Amino acid sequence: MKKINDSVFFLGIADRERKLFDQLVPLREGTTYNSYLVKGGEKNALIDTMYAPFAKEYLDDVKSAGVKIDYIVSNHAEQDHSSLIPALLEIYHDAVVLCSLKGAENLKNMLNVDSSKIRVVSDNEEVSLGGKTLRFYMTAFVHWPDTMFTYLVEDNLLFTCDFFGAHYTSFDLYADNSPALELAAKSYYAEIMMPFASFCRKHLALARKINPAMVLPSHGAVYKDPKFIFELYEKWTSTEVSGKVLICYVSMYGNTKILAERLLNSLSKLGISAKAVDLMETDEGELAEELIDATGVVFGSSCILSGPHPRLVYCAYLMSILKPKTKFYTLIGSIGWGGNLIAPIEANLKLPSIEKLDPFVIKGCPKPQDFEALEAFARAIADKVAELKSA
């Protein structure tokens, strides 16, 4: 347990050995699960709890505080934050769980929490701890519909659960505002929050309006200077078009790689910000980071039997889940005896209002006339970027 001030204590636990989050997202250095103890003059509250594998360590930490727990605030019912609520209720029989209406439903369904132990709170409702006041803000879809913020009024501290989080363990208590933290927060935003960008903009505005002295998320470090994370979210959630073109490719015998590299070079010469990534060397987290500001995506594929490489289809499906603000897509590729590279990608790419540009597909290895045609293809992409940036 680490002291934030005389009334607030950090009960976070670092899980540095965890390699995957949600069985999907690779973790560079593990993650943390943060819980906070708030001591009032009359009552005490835990803000979020802990992931079940760390039950003994966490419960020992709570008991060592030597206080009765009167309230357990569940800002979000996902199990990495809530799974020890039943264990805490066994220890602190009179404790009451405070959560949103949807949070109550989720806690009952996922953890069998007794309804009699739950008190649903509403937007702007306040609960007194005696000299300390908890105020609740309903902040649905950052990133579940049950999410809320808890604000400690007298101390001007904002507990945001997953919002503003990061899978980051290189800290003692407070954020170091380093490039490594920025990258971890960016990856977290891309993988968890980007599908809900409009809600993120809305609740970022709320957080700015509250103007807290600190932001205390449930993954990663405490932000003693919230401006750092606020400005990053302002950039990532912006609806402005960056003009960046992302070329995602898989090349079996080098032909598609040649096309990808030639296209990258041509776009760069035309003044277009572009990046090529080999999907066989890029994990989901890295791809998600690149998609945050990708105005256009070029799929580059070799032909497997009569269709695209499965990694390209997976990339399209992942884009559909993450919902980046990508405005257009197209394809480059090389086929052997025949096939349709684009159809399986289109079938899995479900983004509203995304525009398709004509693909560029050759047979076999690229020839001089193919390179000439590829230059025209690059100019068409550059024209589309210019059109979008001037709109």
N, C-alpha and C positions, 0 to 999 in steps of 0.2 A: 504493500500500500504506500502510495506516494502523495505527499501533501501538495495541494494546489493553493489553498489558503486555509484559514483556521476552520472553515466549515465544509470544504470540498476536498475529496481525496480520490486519487486515480487508482483503480483496481484492474489495470490492464495486464494481460498475459501474452507474452510473445510466443508464437508458434513458428519457430524458424525452420523446422523440419518439414513443414507442409509444402508439397510440391505443386499441387493443383487446387484450385478453388472451384467449387461447383462441378467438379470432375471435368472441367473444361479449360479453365484459365491457368496457364503456367505462372507460378510465383517465382520471382527472381530471388527473394530472400525471405519467403514465408509471409506471415501476416500477424496482426495482433487482434485480440478481442478485448474491447475496452468496456469496463463498467465503472460507475462513479458512485461514491457515497456522499450524500449531502446530509449534514447534521444541522437540525434546527433546535430551537430552544425547548420545544416540546416533543417533536417527532423527528424521525430520520427516514431517509428514502434512498433506495438504490435506483440509479438511472441505468437501465438495461442490465443484463446479467452476463452469462458466460456460456461458452461452448462446452458441451457435456464432457468431452475427453479431459478437460481440466477441472473437473468437479472438486476433487480433494484440495488441490492447491487454492482454488478460488474460495471455497467454503471456509477453509482455514483462515484465509485472509479476511473474509467478512467477520468471522467470529473474533478474530484478534482485535477488531476495532472496539470490542467491548460495549456495543450499543444494541439496543433493540431495533429491529427493522420494522417500521410501521407501514411503509409504502414500497412497492416494487413497480417502478415505472417501466412499461414496455413500449418504447418508441416504435418498435417494429418487431413482428412476431417470428421472423425467421430464426431458425434454431441456433445459429451461431451467436445470437444475442439473447435468446429466450429459454434455451433448453434446461437451464437450472432453476427456472421459476418453481416447478413442482417440489424440488428438493428444498428450496428456501421456504416454501409454505409449510413444509413438514417441520422445519426448525422454528420458524416464527409464525405460530398458529394464528395470531391476530392480524397478520399483515394483509394488506389489500393491494391487488394489482390494479394500476391505473393505465388505461390504454384507450385507443380509439374504438369506435363501434366495430369497424372491420377487424381491428386487432383482437377484440374479444372473441369474435367468431373464429379467427385463425388459432388463437391460443386454445380454445376448446377443441377444435378439430385436430390440431397437430400435437397437442401436449396433454389433452384431457384435463385441462385446468377447470376446477369446479366453478360454475357460474357464480356461486355465492361469494367467491373470493375475488371477483372482478367488479370494478367500478368503471364504467365508461365515462370518459370526460369529453367535453365538447370544445370547439374552437374558442380560444381566449378565456377558457375557464381557469380559475386559480384554486390552488390547494395550499393552505398554510401549514408550515412546519413549526410555527412559533418563531417569529422574527425572520423567517425565511419563507419566501413565496415561490411556488412552482406555477408557472403559467404555461398552458399547452396551446400549440398551434397545429392545426390539421394540415399536413403537407403531403397529401396523397401522391403516389407514383414517383417518389424519389427513394426507393424504387418500387415499392409495393403499394397497393391501395390502402394499407393500414397505417402508413408511416405518419408520424407526428414529430414535431420539435418540442423539447422541454426547455423552458427559459427560467433561470434562477434570477428573479427580479432584482433583489437587493445587491447581488454580486455582478450583475450584468454578464452572466455566462449563458451560452447557448449550446445545448446538447442536441446534436443533429443526427445521431445514429449513423446510417450509411452515407448520408449526404456529406460531401467534402471529405470522404474517407480515402485511405490509401493503404495498399498492401505494402507496408513499410515497417521495418523493425530496427533500423539504424538510428535509434534515438533513445534518450533516457526518459524524457517526459514531453518536452516542448519541441515543436517543429524547428528544424534547422534552416528551412527555406532554401535548401540546396538544390542544384540541378537533379540530383538523385531523387529527392523527394518530389520535385516537379514531375519527373518521369513516372514515378510510382502513382502519383495522383492522376496523371494523364491517362495511364493505362487503366486505372480503376474507373475513371469517368467513362472511357471508351467502352469498357466491357459491361459496366453495371448501369450507368446513368444515361448514356447516349441515346438509347431507344426512347427516353422520356425527356428529350431536350426541351420541349416547350414547358413542361412542368418544372424542369430545372431552372429555366429563366424566371418563371413565376416565383419560385421559392428562394432563388438567389436574391431577387428584389426584396422579398420579405426579410431575409437575413440582413441585407444592407440597411433596411429601414430600422430594424431592431438595433443595429450598430453595436454588437456585443464587444466586450473587452477581450473575450476569448471565444473560440469555437472548439467544442469538445466532441469529436466524432467517435464512432465505435470501432473504427479500424484506423490504425496509424497514430500519429502524434497529435498533441494538443496545439492548436494555433494560437499563440500568444499575440500574434499580429495577423488578424483575420484578413487584412488587405491582401496578403500574399495569395491565399486560396481564392478569395473573391475575384481578384483580377484574372486568375487563370480560368475560372469558370465563366467569367464574362467573355473571354476569348473563345473558349471551347463551345459555348452555347450560342454564339453569335450566328445569325442567319445570313451574314454577309458571305459572298462567294470569294474564296481565296484564289482560285484559278489553278490550283495544283492538279496535276494528272498523275494518277497512280497506275503503274503497269504491273499487273500481277500475272506471273507466267510460270509454266512448267515446260521444260524442254527435255525430250527423251534423247535425241541424237544431235542436239545443238542448233537445229535450224530455227526453232522458235526463239531461242536465246539470241541468235544473231538478229532476228527481226526486232526483238524487244530492245536490245542495245542500240540498234540503228535508229529505232523510233525515239528512244530517249535522247540520243544525240541530236536528232533533227528537231525535236521539240525544244530542247535547250537553245539551239541556234536561233529558233524563232522567238525566244524570250519567254518561253513557257516553263514554269516551275514543274518539274517532273521527277518521279522516282520509280525505279524498277525494283521489284522484289521477287525473288525466286521462292515460290510457295513451298518448295521442298526444304527450304532452309529457314523459313519464317514460321513462328508459332502464332497461335490465335491472338495472344496479347499484343505482339508486335504488329500484326495485321490490323487489329482494332485501333491501335494508336495512329497508324498511317491513314486510316479511313476517316478520322475525325474531321480533317480539313480537305478531303479529296473532292474536288469539283467534278472530276471525271475519272472513270475507271476503265482501263483497257485490260481485258482478259487475254492472256496469251497462252495458247494451248497446242500441244502435240495431239495427235489423233491416237486414241486407244480403240482398236477395232474400227468402229464407225462413228465414234463420238469423242468428246473432250476428255482430258484427263480428269479423274474424279476429284482431285484437289481443286479444280476450277469450279466444279459444281458445288462443292462444299463451300468455297469462297463466296459464291453467289448466295447460298442459303444463309451463311453467316452474316452477310450484308443485310439480308432480309430481317434477321433477328435484331441486329444492332442499329439499323435504321440511320445510317449516316446521311448527311445533307447532300449526297452526291446527285448531280443533276443529269449526267449522261453516262452512257457506257458504250463500248464497242469491243471488237475482238480482232486479234491478229493470230495467225496460226499457220501451221504446215500440216498437210495431210499426205498420205501415201496414195493408195489406190482409190480412195473416196471417203465420204463421210460428211456428217453435219456437226460442226463444232459448236454452233451457237444455240441450237434448240434446247438441249438439256440445261444450259446455263440460264436461258430465258425462263424456262419452266420453274426454276428455283429462285429467280430474282424478283421479289415482290416488294418493290418500293414505289410509292405513289408518285406519279408525275415524272418518273425518270425517263429520259429520252434515249432512244437507240440510234446510234450512228451506224452507217453501213460498215460491215466488217471487212477485214483485209485477209484473205486466205490464199495461200499458194500451194502448189504441189511440189513436194520434195524440197531440195535445197534452194535458197534464194538465188536468183539470176540477175544480171544487170538491169533488165527491164523491170524486175520486181522491186529493186531498190529505187528506181525512178518513180514507180507507182507509190511506193511507201512514202516518198517525199511529199507527194500530193495528198496522201492520207494524213500525214502530219500537219499539213497546212489546213486541212479541213477541221482537224481537232483544234488547232490554234484559233481558227475563225470562230468556232463554237465557244471556246473559252472567252474570247474577246466579246462576243455577243452577250454572254451571261454576265460578264463583269460590267458591261455598260447598261444592262437592263435596270 
